[in-house]
Structures are given as structure tokens and as C-alpha cells.
Amino acid sequence: MDQCLCETCWHYDYDEEYDEYYCMMDLDEDEVYRIFVSRQSRCPFYRQGDDYTLARRQ
């Protein structure tokens, strides 16, 4: 999966407790496997979020 897409995704968030970024989507093992082995290499749950929409969410 392209890391650049994750950084602009609506579901990509920062966890202050663990001091790291993570995907907020609740994916099971099968879904994660399908995403990583797919030929498209694109997450089907990707949702574009620019700086303004992400700031409004906070």
C-alpha cells in the first residue's frame, strides 16, 4: 500500500498515548491481507481528507 495515500486519508489519525499514527478503520485479518496482496495496492477504504477537512474533524 502506498504510504503517501495513508497520510492524506481521513481514517489516518495520531494516537497521543502510543505517540504514533494509525489507521482508524476496524479491519479484520482477511481485509488487511486482501489489501496488501491486491494488484491495485490501493486501500478500498481510502477517503481523501485535505488539511482543512482534517482540521475541522478535530
C-alpha positions, 0 to 999 in steps of 0.5 A: 500500500502506498504510504503517501495515500495513508497520510492524506486519508481521513481514517489516518489519525495520531494516537497521543498515548502510543505517540504514533499514527494509525489507521482508524478503520476496524479491519479484520485479518482477511481485509488487511491481507486482501489489501496488501496482496491486491494488484491495485495496492490501493486501500478500498477504504481510502477517503481523501481528507485535505488539511482543512477537512482534517482540521475541522474533524478535530 
